[in-house]
Amino acid sequence: MPKVVIAAGHVQPLWAGHPWVFSQAVDRIEGGATAGDVIDVVDPRGRFIGRGLYSPRTAIPVRIYGRRPEVALDSGFFSQRLLDAIDRRRLLGLPSPRTDAYRIVHGEGDGLGGLIVDRFADTLVVQLGTYGIKQREPILLDTLVRELDARCVVDRTPRRAAAKEGFEAGSGIVRGDAHRQELAFCERGFEFRVPLDLGQKTGYYLDQRSLRARVEQLARGRRVLDAYCYLGSFALAAARGGATEILAVDSSAVVLEVAASLAERNGWLGVTRYEHSDAVDSMSRAGRVGGFDMVICDPPKLAASSSRRSAAQSHMRRIAAAGCRATRAGGLLVMCSCSAALGMQDLIRTLALGARDVGVEVAVLERWFQAPDHPVVAAFPEGLYLSSVIAQVRPVR
């Protein structure tokens, strides 16, 4: 068995359960490992830490999957990890009669680093993020298709990520119904039809399901602005919750067409207007005419890595300022960050600074994170990538 020997001073996080071996933590590789190989991780004295898969071309050359030296990382191991993930969702009540779209595998949160699988009724959308996981694609898909009775599997592995790992990403439908053109699913009783070529991540943002439900509870009697609306899921939630008026904004005309069709399908088109515009510009305009009772601000990822953190903070501060300006005095601002490098404390700090920039203050009422079908290992804080707050905007006192 090839081995990676960890350098002195880099062992503690791995002993504590962190699943990533960073390149700077590697002292040496023994045994002639090649990409995708199973490799043991040992400390400077040769003591076993864990067993993982080797990715020599990346900043994370090893991802640890097992912690017991007697357990082999064979096909049975990976199949069992998938079964465990499926059982974990059943524990959460997924699927249910009202929701058949959810994350079935959340990478490290399910002990399968490099693998993302979202289920949309009878369709699975996968992202294969490492060379080793790509090598094991047949056994992974065989197990998932069999256990979930899936009729279609779509590969949405980002091409850039695949190239870094040294393999070619799959393209589109890789198993099953080759003529399928859309994802058809339900979330909290809403019916969705999303074209496969829309192209955002796996096709839909499942991680905000819990926050959407909370927005629905808070929307009654309010005028709502849904900035960065994408498919308008927050707008749908607000409409069903009793909002009196909703403005949904996105910079993509194609996305807005789909969003309007979904509102019509679910019977909520009349209460919602759709605007093709830059979200910050739209929020600034709204502020000049009195603002909204609730503003939902869920921008795309601003920091792909920690090296982008400073720039992301500046950008988020500008967004927060516009969101505060668009929220009437006493109203609610929902601010979100989907960047692990821009976590809860960063989000709250940029919100405070943005509020100061436009002469108001905010009180954070609630803190939210990704939905529970996106689990986070306690020793892996990077897994907590989605942070949101519900805040009240009020005059400076």
PAZAPA-538138 format. One record per residue (C-alpha): x, y, z; chain; residue in one letter. Coordinates in pm, whole numbers. Layout:
<recs>
[[X Y Z] A A]
...
</recs>
This chain:
<recs>
[[0 0 0] A M]
[[145 340 -95] A P]
[[184 586 191] A K]
[[181 960 236] A V]
[[389 1067 534] A V]
[[263 1383 701] A I]
[[516 1648 796] A A]
[[567 1736 1161] A A]
[[333 2013 1270] A G]
[[54 1918 1029] A H]
[[-82 1607 1199] A V]
[[-329 1744 1452] A Q]
[[-617 1842 1218] A P]
[[-600 1499 1053] A L]
[[-602 1318 1388] A W]
[[-904 1529 1484] A A]
[[-1092 1407 1177] A G]
[[-1028 1661 901] A H]
[[-1055 1469 572] A P]
[[-820 1677 357] A W]
[[-443 1635 330] A V]
[[-311 1962 189] A F]
[[2 1959 -26] A S]
[[200 2164 227] A Q]
[[130 1896 491] A A]
[[302 1622 286] A V]
[[656 1528 384] A D]
[[694 1250 126] A R]
[[512 983 -73] A I]
[[627 621 -45] A E]
[[533 326 -262] A G]
[[485 473 -608] A G]
[[127 599 -588] A A]
[[-50 707 -907] A T]
[[-363 915 -954] A A]
[[-673 750 -810] A G]
[[-482 493 -602] A D]
[[-580 401 -250] A V]
[[-313 542 -20] A I]
[[-250 528 354] A D]
[[-188 844 554] A V]
[[63 812 837] A V]
[[224 1050 1084] A D]
[[603 1114 1099] A P]
[[644 806 1323] A R]
[[456 583 1080] A G]
[[134 559 1281] A R]
[[-182 510 1076] A F]
[[-412 814 1049] A I]
[[-644 716 768] A G]
[[-687 582 417] A R]
[[-781 783 113] A G]
[[-754 838 -261] A L]
[[-459 1008 -429] A Y]
[[-487 1320 -648] A S]
[[-126 1424 -720] A P]
[[-206 1724 -942] A R]
[[-404 1924 -688] A T]
[[-361 2130 -370] A A]
[[-543 1847 -185] A I]
[[-344 1540 -290] A P]
[[-529 1305 -54] A V]
[[-889 1293 69] A R]
[[-937 1054 358] A I]
[[-1236 817 349] A Y]
[[-1158 556 613] A G]
[[-1005 570 961] A R]
[[-968 198 1036] A R]
[[-663 17 897] A P]
[[-850 -314 852] A E]
[[-1113 -157 621] A V]
[[-1040 -169 247] A A]
[[-1159 107 17] A L]
[[-1313 -141 -226] A D]
[[-1642 -140 -417] A S]
[[-1829 -270 -113] A G]
[[-1698 20 94] A F]
[[-1823 283 -150] A F]
[[-2157 111 -200] A S]
[[-2212 103 176] A Q]
[[-2128 472 207] A R]
[[-2398 545 -50] A L]
[[-2650 329 136] A L]
[[-2565 515 456] A D]
[[-2625 848 280] A A]
[[-2962 730 150] A I]
[[-3064 615 499] A D]
[[-2957 950 642] A R]
[[-3204 1130 411] A R]
[[-3480 891 509] A R]
[[-3410 986 869] A L]
[[-3474 1347 763] A L]
[[-3803 1248 599] A G]
[[-3674 1267 241] A L]
[[-3826 1202 1] A P]
[[-4176 1300 109] A S]
[[-4509 1341 -71] A P]
[[-4438 1715 -106] A R]
[[-4060 1708 -169] A T]
[[-3882 1466 -404] A D]
[[-3580 1687 -477] A A]
[[-3292 1685 -229] A Y]
[[-2919 1623 -195] A R]
[[-2848 1252 -159] A I]
[[-2467 1279 -128] A V]
[[-2292 1586 10] A H]
[[-1923 1507 -34] A G]
[[-1730 1500 291] A E]
[[-2053 1534 490] A G]
[[-2138 1182 382] A D]
[[-1784 1045 391] A G]
[[-1754 1065 12] A L]
[[-1530 1363 -56] A G]
[[-1538 1471 -419] A G]
[[-1888 1337 -488] A L]
[[-2206 1543 -508] A I]
[[-2537 1382 -600] A V]
[[-2870 1564 -615] A D]
[[-3193 1375 -667] A R]
[[-3476 1528 -868] A F]
[[-3755 1268 -855] A A]
[[-3635 993 -1093] A D]
[[-3333 1190 -1220] A T]
[[-2992 1207 -1052] A L]
[[-2747 1489 -1118] A V]
[[-2387 1411 -1023] A V]
[[-2060 1600 -989] A Q]
[[-1745 1385 -981] A L]
[[-1483 1607 -826] A G]
[[-1168 1391 -797] A T]
[[-973 1151 -1014] A Y]
[[-1033 867 -771] A G]
[[-1408 924 -761] A I]
[[-1417 943 -1141] A K]
[[-1240 605 -1158] A Q]
[[-1509 458 -935] A R]
[[-1797 609 -1131] A E]
[[-1940 273 -1250] A P]
[[-1987 125 -901] A I]
[[-2116 455 -764] A L]
[[-2376 499 -1037] A L]
[[-2474 130 -1033] A D]
[[-2554 154 -663] A T]
[[-2739 485 -688] A L]
[[-2950 383 -987] A V]
[[-3042 51 -827] A R]
[[-3127 185 -482] A E]
[[-3311 498 -597] A L]
[[-3479 349 -906] A D]
[[-3335 634 -1111] A A]
[[-3426 650 -1480] A R]
[[-3177 917 -1580] A C]
[[-2831 1029 -1463] A V]
[[-2691 1367 -1566] A V]
[[-2322 1455 -1522] A D]
[[-2268 1819 -1428] A R]
[[-1902 1796 -1326] A T]
[[-1740 2139 -1383] A P]
[[-1492 2109 -1668] A R]
[[-1232 2323 -1494] A R]
[[-1241 2107 -1180] A A]
[[-1208 1790 -1388] A A]
[[-913 1932 -1582] A A]
[[-731 2014 -1257] A K]
[[-776 1653 -1149] A E]
[[-657 1519 -1483] A G]
[[-971 1375 -1638] A F]
[[-1238 1482 -1885] A E]
[[-1575 1576 -1740] A A]
[[-1881 1392 -1859] A G]
[[-2132 1589 -2060] A S]
[[-2505 1580 -2001] A G]
[[-2697 1257 -1975] A I]
[[-2466 962 -1907] A V]
[[-2725 696 -1822] A R]
[[-3089 628 -1893] A G]
[[-3333 845 -2084] A D]
[[-3118 1014 -2347] A A]
[[-3409 1231 -2464] A H]
[[-3485 1393 -2131] A R]
[[-3482 1772 -2159] A Q]
[[-3585 1892 -1813] A E]
[[-3578 1821 -1443] A L]
[[-3930 1759 -1315] A A]
[[-3968 1760 -938] A F]
[[-4153 1893 -635] A C]
[[-4026 2101 -344] A E]
[[-4258 2171 -51] A R]
[[-4558 2117 -277] A G]
[[-4439 2345 -558] A F]
[[-4407 2186 -902] A E]
[[-4089 2259 -1096] A F]
[[-3990 2206 -1458] A R]
[[-3631 2318 -1514] A V]
[[-3455 2282 -1852] A P]
[[-3146 2063 -1831] A L]
[[-2939 2316 -2021] A D]
[[-3003 2597 -1772] A L]
[[-2666 2512 -1623] A G]
[[-2648 2648 -1265] A Q]
[[-2463 2390 -1052] A K]
[[-2684 2079 -1054] A T]
[[-2979 2275 -1190] A G]
[[-3140 2405 -873] A Y]
[[-3036 2534 -531] A Y]
[[-3161 2269 -291] A L]
[[-2961 2406 1] A D]
[[-3199 2699 66] A Q]
[[-3512 2487 115] A R]
[[-3532 2558 490] A S]
[[-3486 2933 449] A L]
[[-3748 2944 175] A R]
[[-3994 2788 419] A A]
[[-3910 3058 676] A R]
[[-3956 3335 420] A V]
[[-4299 3193 347] A E]
[[-4388 3220 717] A Q]
[[-4276 3584 733] A L]
[[-4418 3713 404] A A]
[[-4783 3773 490] A R]
[[-4893 4127 414] A G]
[[-4549 4237 296] A R]
[[-4417 4382 -27] A R]
[[-4119 4165 -120] A V]
[[-3812 4217 -341] A L]
[[-3637 3893 -445] A D]
[[-3296 4003 -576] A A]
[[-3079 3748 -760] A Y]
[[-3401 3549 -790] A C]
[[-3278 3275 -1030] A Y]
[[-3587 3052 -1070] A L]
[[-3790 3261 -828] A G]
[[-3816 3003 -551] A S]
[[-3812 3265 -276] A F]
[[-4072 3462 -470] A A]
[[-4296 3154 -491] A L]
[[-4259 3099 -117] A A]
[[-4344 3462 -44] A A]
[[-4647 3449 -273] A A]
[[-4789 3143 -104] A R]
[[-4712 3300 232] A G]
[[-4940 3594 157] A G]
[[-4713 3868 21] A A]
[[-4915 4148 -133] A T]
[[-4662 4228 -406] A E]
[[-4337 4068 -523] A I]
[[-4064 4196 -753] A L]
[[-3823 3924 -871] A A]
[[-3496 4044 -1026] A V]
[[-3225 3861 -1218] A D]
[[-2959 3953 -1473] A S]
[[-3052 3656 -1697] A S]
[[-3351 3696 -1927] A A]
[[-3362 3321 -1989] A V]
[[-3381 3247 -1617] A V]
[[-3662 3499 -1574] A L]
[[-3864 3333 -1849] A E]
[[-3838 3000 -1667] A V]
[[-3919 3166 -1334] A A]
[[-4235 3322 -1478] A A]
[[-4342 2989 -1625] A S]
[[-4297 2822 -1285] A L]
[[-4504 3092 -1116] A A]
[[-4777 3038 -1372] A E]
[[-4762 2659 -1329] A R]
[[-4806 2696 -954] A N]
[[-5078 2962 -975] A G]
[[-4881 3259 -839] A W]
[[-4798 3460 -1152] A L]
[[-5043 3741 -1076] A G]
[[-4874 3859 -759] A V]
[[-4518 3867 -900] A T]
[[-4343 4101 -1143] A R]
[[-4016 3998 -1309] A Y]
[[-3741 4247 -1388] A E]
[[-3435 4187 -1606] A H]
[[-3178 4398 -1425] A S]
[[-2862 4408 -1219] A D]
[[-2968 4328 -862] A A]
[[-2768 4607 -696] A V]
[[-2907 4864 -940] A D]
[[-3259 4739 -881] A S]
[[-3221 4755 -503] A M]
[[-3079 5107 -526] A S]
[[-3378 5218 -735] A R]
[[-3618 5057 -489] A A]
[[-3460 5249 -204] A G]
[[-3520 5580 -381] A R]
[[-3896 5516 -398] A V]
[[-3962 5401 -44] A G]
[[-3832 5046 -38] A G]
[[-3988 4707 33] A F]
[[-4108 4540 352] A D]
[[-3884 4239 287] A M]
[[-3574 4217 69] A V]
[[-3415 3879 -13] A I]
[[-3054 3906 -125] A C]
[[-2895 3572 -223] A D]
[[-2604 3651 -458] A P]
[[-2391 3390 -637] A P]
[[-2064 3272 -485] A K]
[[-1831 3567 -435] A L]
[[-1521 3385 -304] A A]
[[-1419 3057 -465] A A]
[[-1122 3036 -226] A S]
[[-975 3210 77] A S]
[[-746 3411 -153] A S]
[[-1057 3591 -282] A R]
[[-1190 3668 66] A R]
[[-1094 4034 81] A S]
[[-1243 4115 -259] A A]
[[-1556 3919 -169] A A]
[[-1598 4116 154] A Q]
[[-1587 4443 -38] A S]
[[-1839 4316 -291] A H]
[[-2070 4184 -19] A M]
[[-2052 4518 164] A R]
[[-2173 4693 -151] A R]
[[-2457 4441 -190] A I]
[[-2550 4476 177] A A]
[[-2563 4855 146] A A]
[[-2799 4827 -151] A A]
[[-3012 4573 35] A G]
[[-3039 4801 338] A C]
[[-3130 5095 115] A R]
[[-3404 4885 -49] A A]
[[-3558 4781 285] A T]
[[-3800 5026 444] A R]
[[-3753 5123 810] A A]
[[-3860 4831 1025] A G]
[[-3853 4590 734] A G]
[[-3670 4259 701] A L]
[[-3353 4197 502] A L]
[[-3254 3839 421] A V]
[[-2881 3828 337] A M]
[[-2699 3515 221] A C]
[[-2344 3404 145] A S]
[[-2278 3073 -31] A C]
[[-1898 3102 1] A S]
[[-1726 2896 273] A A]
[[-1450 3160 270] A A]
[[-1712 3422 361] A L]
[[-1883 3266 661] A G]
[[-2139 3384 915] A M]
[[-1916 3634 1098] A Q]
[[-1794 3783 771] A D]
[[-2152 3808 647] A L]
[[-2267 3989 963] A I]
[[-1967 4223 957] A R]
[[-2020 4322 593] A T]
[[-2390 4370 666] A L]
[[-2306 4605 954] A A]
[[-2064 4803 739] A L]
[[-2306 4820 448] A G]
[[-2579 4946 681] A A]
[[-2346 5214 814] A R]
[[-2262 5321 458] A D]
[[-2627 5412 396] A V]
[[-2700 5554 741] A G]
[[-2908 5277 900] A V]
[[-2848 4998 1148] A E]
[[-2945 4632 1140] A V]
[[-3041 4388 1413] A A]
[[-2982 4022 1330] A V]
[[-3294 3828 1430] A L]
[[-3212 3481 1295] A E]
[[-2914 3289 1160] A R]
[[-2959 3013 901] A W]
[[-2733 2761 728] A F]
[[-2769 2503 452] A Q]
[[-3059 2256 464] A A]
[[-3003 1937 671] A P]
[[-2961 1716 363] A D]
[[-2626 1899 326] A H]
[[-2457 1757 642] A P]
[[-2130 1889 783] A V]
[[-1867 1678 959] A V]
[[-1775 1843 1289] A A]
[[-1402 1830 1208] A A]
[[-1454 1986 863] A F]
[[-1567 2349 902] A P]
[[-1521 2407 528] A E]
[[-1836 2199 479] A G]
[[-2047 2479 629] A L]
[[-2051 2691 318] A Y]
[[-2393 2858 327] A L]
[[-2468 3132 580] A S]
[[-2779 3349 593] A S]
[[-2929 3603 830] A V]
[[-3271 3756 869] A I]
[[-3221 4111 996] A A]
[[-3440 4409 1075] A Q]
[[-3333 4737 918] A V]
[[-3403 5045 1129] A R]
[[-3291 5408 1161] A P]
[[-2979 5481 1362] A V]
[[-3088 5557 1717] A R]
</recs>
